[in-house]
Amino acid sequence: MSDLTTSWQRYFSPHYLAVKLQENGIVWCLRIGSIKILHGVLLLILFVPLFIPSYILYLMGVRFLPVRYLYAIGHLAAEPDCYLKEGRLGLHPNYVVIMLAPANIVANRCLVEYWRRYIRIVTSPTLCFLLYPLSQQMMLKLDIERYIMDCSKTARIFEINNKWAGKPPLLSLREYDQKRGRQCLQNIGLPEGAWFVCVHCRQPGNRPQDKDHAHCDVDIYTYILAMEAIAIRGGWCVLMGDAIAKPLPPMPKVIYYANLDVKSDWMDVFLCASCRFLLGSNSGLMILPAIFGIPCIKANLIPLSDLPIRDADIGIPKLLWSCSGHRYLTFKEGLDYPLGNAALAYSYTRAGIRIIDNSPDDIRDVTIEMLDRTEGRMTYTPDDESLQRRFKSLLKPGHYGYGASSRIGRDFLRKYISLLPEEGDK
């Protein structure tokens, strides 16, 4: 359970409002509040004139897929993927589905084109603007917030992907993208036939306005040991995301793709769909490789319930330090209310908690574990499986990642065994 039971409760929480006033000022708060109120009033006014056309479309089986944060790659990847998988699993009726994805807003135009295989997509900004009020009519609007949006309860994405286990991913690279992607890799220095790992860190400064999620930021320098381990095993690292704000020392077998002119939407998709795995952090890009069936490492995950999605994935959480108790919280304490699903930075500040990032050694160790898994030589002892059960036993219905089939890093649990309950404890 989280201290944020609904988005509206969050917006009207006195503490949240006080934080926003301090960060952005009263003018910003009034502007944002006015926009939200005006948006609701306009939809209410348009309800009556749009009722008849909405009802006709409803009878025709037309529905809109309302991806709210089109500018966020995680939502653009996860929400259509979950909806389509549910349909193929027989969990909802088949509809004529329309997604409004204005070309000037979407996080990745190439990914939108991949979704055209399954969904009717409108990309014209003008047409999207005209159709938007219709897309918000309740009888036509598909409920997709349960997939990943609502941090106060268990996200459906985990159950859907558990049921999908063993089936091929919905998306696969087009032959044209494979050819031009391989050529581009050679042009930027990756030898033909070499394998690579995508590395992505949510860095401070890339989204300075998003102070609500500043606790998800990480220091890319803490990933250097992991990148060196990949190079020792014969692989290359391709740094993804926005331009690297913090310069790194020259490193062999590391390509700073994020700083190159060849960076593009289609190349982002190609890299994420072609890498051996992605080494990442708390960011939406984690989901892009997953929908192409590529394994992911989610280091520095927070909150503790926000686990990686699939059984091919591994995660290690940030640690929580009690400023009053002068000690680490146990994993049980970190998963208890109000921290278990706490998605916003102020929740930890209010609870007197300092967030501790994963160490370079911890990130290297989980990377070596993934390397061994992808090479088919990873073995887990009965004691390792016991540690997994002890951690997973702390997740209850209502936790965001309850039911996740992913693993927590083997060496991480061995190292922090004192933060786990004894097996059988509740």
NORTASUL-V606100 format. One record per backbone hydrogen bond with DSSP energy under -1.0 kcal/mol. CO is the residue of the C=O (numbers start at 0). NH is the residue of the N-H. If there is no record, write none. Layout:
# NORTASUL-V606100
co = {CO & CO}
nh = {NH & NH}
This chain:
# NORTASUL-V606100
co = {5 & 6 & 7 & 9 & 12 & 13 & 14 & 15 & 16 & 17 & 18 & 19 & 20 & 24 & 25 & 26 & 27 & 28 & 29 & 30 & 31 & 32 & 33 & 34 & 35 & 36 & 37 & 38 & 39 & 40 & 41 & 45 & 47 & 49 & 50 & 51 & 52 & 53 & 54 & 55 & 56 & 57 & 60 & 62 & 63 & 64 & 67 & 68 & 69 & 71 & 72 & 73 & 74 & 76 & 77 & 78 & 79 & 80 & 81 & 82 & 83 & 84 & 85 & 86 & 95 & 96 & 97 & 98 & 101 & 101 & 107 & 108 & 109 & 110 & 113 & 114 & 114 & 119 & 121 & 122 & 123 & 124 & 125 & 126 & 127 & 130 & 131 & 133 & 136 & 136 & 139 & 141 & 143 & 144 & 145 & 146 & 149 & 154 & 155 & 156 & 157 & 158 & 159 & 163 & 173 & 174 & 175 & 176 & 177 & 178 & 179 & 180 & 181 & 182 & 183 & 184 & 185 & 190 & 194 & 195 & 196 & 197 & 198 & 201 & 202 & 206 & 208 & 210 & 211 & 212 & 213 & 218 & 219 & 220 & 222 & 223 & 224 & 225 & 226 & 227 & 228 & 229 & 230 & 235 & 236 & 237 & 238 & 250 & 252 & 254 & 254 & 255 & 256 & 259 & 263 & 264 & 265 & 266 & 267 & 268 & 270 & 276 & 277 & 278 & 279 & 280 & 282 & 283 & 286 & 288 & 288 & 289 & 290 & 294 & 295 & 296 & 297 & 300 & 302 & 304 & 309 & 312 & 313 & 314 & 315 & 318 & 319 & 320 & 321 & 326 & 329 & 330 & 335 & 335 & 338 & 339 & 343 & 344 & 344 & 345 & 346 & 347 & 348 & 351 & 353 & 355 & 358 & 359 & 360 & 361 & 362 & 363 & 364 & 365 & 366 & 367 & 368 & 369 & 370 & 371 & 372 & 380 & 381 & 382 & 383 & 384 & 385 & 386 & 387 & 388 & 390 & 391 & 395 & 398 & 399 & 400 & 406 & 408 & 409 & 410 & 411 & 415 & 416 & 418 & 421}
nh = {9 & 10 & 11 & 12 & 16 & 17 & 18 & 19 & 20 & 21 & 22 & 23 & 24 & 28 & 29 & 30 & 31 & 32 & 33 & 34 & 35 & 36 & 37 & 38 & 39 & 40 & 41 & 42 & 43 & 44 & 45 & 49 & 50 & 53 & 54 & 55 & 56 & 57 & 58 & 59 & 61 & 60 & 95 & 97 & 141 & 66 & 69 & 71 & 106 & 75 & 76 & 77 & 78 & 80 & 81 & 82 & 83 & 84 & 85 & 86 & 87 & 88 & 90 & 89 & 62 & 119 & 64 & 121 & 104 & 105 & 111 & 112 & 113 & 114 & 116 & 117 & 118 & 98 & 100 & 102 & 127 & 128 & 129 & 130 & 131 & 134 & 135 & 136 & 139 & 140 & 63 & 143 & 146 & 149 & 155 & 156 & 152 & 157 & 159 & 160 & 161 & 162 & 163 & 166 & 177 & 178 & 179 & 180 & 181 & 182 & 183 & 184 & 185 & 186 & 187 & 189 & 188 & 193 & 235 & 275 & 237 & 278 & 239 & 217 & 205 & 209 & 210 & 213 & 344 & 215 & 216 & 221 & 222 & 223 & 226 & 227 & 228 & 229 & 230 & 231 & 232 & 234 & 233 & 196 & 254 & 198 & 257 & 253 & 236 & 238 & 256 & 258 & 259 & 262 & 267 & 268 & 269 & 270 & 271 & 272 & 274 & 197 & 296 & 199 & 298 & 282 & 285 & 286 & 290 & 291 & 293 & 292 & 170 & 277 & 313 & 279 & 315 & 317 & 305 & 306 & 312 & 406 & 297 & 408 & 300 & 355 & 328 & 353 & 325 & 321 & 333 & 334 & 338 & 339 & 341 & 304 & 346 & 347 & 348 & 349 & 350 & 352 & 351 & 322 & 320 & 318 & 362 & 363 & 364 & 365 & 366 & 367 & 368 & 369 & 370 & 371 & 372 & 373 & 374 & 376 & 375 & 384 & 385 & 386 & 387 & 388 & 389 & 390 & 391 & 392 & 393 & 394 & 398 & 401 & 154 & 403 & 314 & 412 & 413 & 414 & 415 & 418 & 419 & 330 & 424}
